[in-house]
Amino acid sequence: MPRIMTDTDYDLAIIGGGVTGTALLYLLSRYTTLKKIVLIEKYNNVATVNSARTHNSQTLHFGDIETNYTLEKSRKVAKAANMVKLYLESEKNPKLFSKYNKMVLAIGSEQSFELRKRYEEFHELFPNLKIINKKSIGELEPMVVKGRPEQQELLALSTDEGYTVDFENLSHSFLENARKHNPYLQTLFKSKMRSLKWSSDHYSIGIGDIGIGIGIGIGKISKTITARVVVVCTGGNALMMAQKLGYGRHLSLLSVAGSFYWAQNVLNGKVYTLQNRKLPFAAIHGDPEVHNKTQIRFGPTAKAIPFLERYNWSSFFDYVKSCGLNFSSLRALFEILSDKVIFIYILRNTLYDLPFIGKRLFIREARKIIPTLKLEQLNFAKGMGGTRPQIVNTLTRKLELGEAKIVGQNIIFNITPSPGASSCLNNAYVDTLKIMEFFKDEFACDKDAIKKDLIDRN
Ligand SMILES: Cc1cc2nc3c(=O)[nH]c(=O)nc-3n(C[C@H](O)[C@H](O)[C@H](O)COP(=O)(O)OP(=O)(O)OC[C@H]3O[C@@H](n4cnc5c(N)ncnc54)[C@H](O)[C@@H]3O)c2cc1C
């Protein structure tokens, strides 16, 4: 017998209101007939964690200047980022993004050789990408060339497609547009999901206030709602929630926090350096702020922390649960961190956050971009930078790069390290198709309209 639906029964619940959750909310509300949706967010607004303006590098990653991506990975990333680009262009809202020049820099003959090879391989996928010499680099970015030895070879791949995105405002825009298209949409803020149980044809979701960070299963539940399908978009937290229901038990997490340093007026656009393919974290880059091109952000750094949420000390308990304090998880984390390249990298990056010594070490990296940068020009960006939940496979004992999606009985869990914000709409599209499948086509999805608006449009 079908269940009688009341005010607290929904067809779909999205847990987590970052850019991942709000992108899904938008896509479903705008392009499907599924309307009885609830968004559950533990803080009092959307995008206050990793999607916050202050917590990421604000870059729409296409894979053109990210030299740790293979051609195959860049193809995927570019397709996903293009959906966000098309959304941004159609909204025509300056609060959402700015466009600067961007380049990746090769320093010296060895790196230049590598970059030339990369250009040959990638320029078909990215026809706007130009290979430019020292003189042209100097015209675009005088401070990058100033102070370098005369004989030092300098080469760059450059494009004017440097989309710099305020992912916090983008999340607000998704929510506003979702509301316009879906009058039945409910949002529950200051509502932390504390329990999740499947019973025959729906999930019961226990909700409490934020309280301390101890996650699911613990803490007072003040309200219970139900949903036939649930999508969990809570960043690193999603793994812990999946494991509670018996999914993803072979996975663990390395939480990699990123910090930034500020300098004023030293770049005109984004400048990246060549990246180490072995590391899943971007090499330090310089980026003008999305709403203030004179403020240049250098970073992000990468240090392992035992917290799921940066600056939220109580998320330590959630991190311990996500890692699963078991032998295979600890062994995998130990093996990964004892790799010489990763260990030295993480150790050095941990020092960058320390007072006095941090700035003096970090400036060496920043000077690869701006050789004449002075210590007094550089300031630690206090309270900024989130954390990337890097997936660890405890069976292979290897880091799994990119986002992870765990699909279970009428439920999807999204775990979103960088460049998760760039792929938010593609991720939402994949989830939308899966959700339609869960509902056995009870609801309709206008795929043609999605393709026309967000995929095929030129
Ligand atoms: C230093 C750094 C730099 C980065 N740079 C870039 C970049 O330049 N480009 C890019 O594309 N990506 C970048 N990323 C990655 C990007 O920030 C993330 O992939 C993206 O923001 C993830 O969005 P999300 O919505 O999945 O997670 P989040 O933004 O973290 O949102 C998760 C939401 O879930 C909520 N939540 C958690 N638990 C619960 C619960 N129990 N109940 C209810 N709600 C809950 C949280 O409050 C939060 O609002 C960067 C990340 C970092 C850390």
The ligand as an SDF file (V2000), in Angstrom:
LIG
                    3D

 53 58  0  0  0  0  0  0  0  0999 V2000
   42.1480   25.0000   -0.3440 C   0  0  0  0  0  0  0  0  0  0  0  0
   41.1500   24.5420   -1.3560 C   0  0  0  0  0  0  0  0  0  0  0  0
   41.1760   25.0600   -2.6400 C   0  0  0  0  0  0  0  0  0  0  0  0
   40.2350   24.6220   -3.5740 C   0  0  0  0  0  0  0  0  0  0  0  0
   40.2170   25.2050   -4.8000 N   0  0  0  0  0  0  0  0  0  0  0  0
   39.2910   24.8380   -5.7060 C   0  0  0  0  0  0  0  0  0  0  0  0
   39.2170   25.4910   -6.9510 C   0  0  0  0  0  0  0  0  0  0  0  0
   39.9270   26.4390   -7.2210 O   0  0  0  0  0  0  0  0  0  0  0  0
   38.3080   25.0360   -7.8520 N   0  0  0  0  0  0  0  0  0  0  0  0
   37.4640   23.9910   -7.5670 C   0  0  0  0  0  0  0  0  0  0  0  0
   36.6920   23.6020   -8.4240 O   0  0  0  0  0  0  0  0  0  0  0  0
   37.5040   23.3670   -6.3770 N   0  0  0  0  0  0  0  0  0  0  0  0
   38.3660   23.7880   -5.4320 C   0  0  0  0  0  0  0  0  0  0  0  0
   38.3900   23.1970   -4.2060 N   0  0  0  0  0  0  0  0  0  0  0  0
   37.4240   22.1450   -3.9040 C   0  0  0  0  0  0  0  0  0  0  0  0
   36.0350   22.7290   -3.6360 C   0  0  0  0  0  0  0  0  0  0  0  0
   36.1230   23.7730   -2.7000 O   0  0  0  0  0  0  0  0  0  0  0  0
   35.1210   21.6320   -3.1330 C   0  0  0  0  0  0  0  0  0  0  0  0
   35.2180   20.5120   -3.9910 O   0  0  0  0  0  0  0  0  0  0  0  0
   33.6690   22.0720   -3.1060 C   0  0  0  0  0  0  0  0  0  0  0  0
   33.5110   23.3000   -2.4420 O   0  0  0  0  0  0  0  0  0  0  0  0
   32.8620   20.9920   -2.4340 C   0  0  0  0  0  0  0  0  0  0  0  0
   31.5310   21.4180   -2.3340 O   0  0  0  0  0  0  0  0  0  0  0  0
   30.5200   20.5590   -1.4910 P   0  0  0  0  0  0  0  0  0  0  0  0
   29.1970   21.2110   -1.6150 O   0  0  0  0  0  0  0  0  0  0  0  0
   30.6170   19.1340   -1.9010 O   0  0  0  0  0  0  0  0  0  0  0  0
   31.0870   20.6030   -0.0050 O   0  0  0  0  0  0  0  0  0  0  0  0
   31.0240   21.8160    1.0470 P   0  0  0  0  0  0  0  0  0  0  0  0
   31.1090   23.1240    0.3860 O   0  0  0  0  0  0  0  0  0  0  0  0
   32.0040   21.5000    2.0980 O   0  0  0  0  0  0  0  0  0  0  0  0
   29.5590   21.6910    1.6180 O   0  0  0  0  0  0  0  0  0  0  0  0
   29.1470   20.6190    2.4310 C   0  0  0  0  0  0  0  0  0  0  0  0
   27.9390   21.1090    3.2140 C   0  0  0  0  0  0  0  0  0  0  0  0
   27.4100   20.0260    3.9840 O   0  0  0  0  0  0  0  0  0  0  0  0
   27.0020   20.5400    5.2390 C   0  0  0  0  0  0  0  0  0  0  0  0
   26.9350   19.4200    6.1980 N   0  0  0  0  0  0  0  0  0  0  0  0
   27.9630   18.6450    6.6340 C   0  0  0  0  0  0  0  0  0  0  0  0
   27.4820   17.7140    7.4990 N   0  0  0  0  0  0  0  0  0  0  0  0
   26.1410   17.9140    7.5920 C   0  0  0  0  0  0  0  0  0  0  0  0
   25.0950   17.2600    8.3220 C   0  0  0  0  0  0  0  0  0  0  0  0
   25.3440   16.2240    9.1460 N   0  0  0  0  0  0  0  0  0  0  0  0
   23.8220   17.7210    8.1810 N   0  0  0  0  0  0  0  0  0  0  0  0
   23.5540   18.7870    7.3730 C   0  0  0  0  0  0  0  0  0  0  0  0
   24.5060   19.4300    6.6650 N   0  0  0  0  0  0  0  0  0  0  0  0
   25.7880   18.9990    6.7610 C   0  0  0  0  0  0  0  0  0  0  0  0
   28.0920   21.5550    5.5660 C   0  0  0  0  0  0  0  0  0  0  0  0
   27.6500   22.4760    6.5600 O   0  0  0  0  0  0  0  0  0  0  0  0
   28.3110   22.2050    4.2080 C   0  0  0  0  0  0  0  0  0  0  0  0
   27.4770   23.3260    3.9980 O   0  0  0  0  0  0  0  0  0  0  0  0
   39.2800   23.6320   -3.2310 C   0  0  0  0  0  0  0  0  0  0  0  0
   39.2450   23.1250   -1.9350 C   0  0  0  0  0  0  0  0  0  0  0  0
   40.1540   23.5960   -0.9900 C   0  0  0  0  0  0  0  0  0  0  0  0
   40.0630   23.0920    0.4040 C   0  0  0  0  0  0  0  0  0  0  0  0
  1  2  1  0
  2  3  1  0
  2 52  2  0
  3  4  2  0
  4  5  1  0
  4 50  1  0
  5  6  2  0
  6  7  1  0
  6 13  1  0
  7  8  2  0
  7  9  1  0
  9 10  1  0
 10 11  2  0
 10 12  1  0
 12 13  2  0
 13 14  1  0
 14 15  1  0
 14 50  1  0
 15 16  1  0
 16 17  1  0
 16 18  1  0
 18 19  1  0
 18 20  1  0
 20 21  1  0
 20 22  1  0
 22 23  1  0
 23 24  1  0
 24 25  2  0
 24 26  1  0
 24 27  1  0
 27 28  1  0
 28 29  2  0
 28 30  1  0
 28 31  1  0
 31 32  1  0
 32 33  1  0
 33 34  1  0
 33 48  1  0
 34 35  1  0
 35 36  1  0
 35 46  1  0
 36 37  1  0
 36 45  1  0
 37 38  2  0
 38 39  1  0
 39 40  1  0
 39 45  2  0
 40 41  1  0
 40 42  2  0
 42 43  1  0
 43 44  2  0
 44 45  1  0
 46 47  1  0
 46 48  1  0
 48 49  1  0
 50 51  2  0
 51 52  1  0
 52 53  1  0
M  END
$$$$
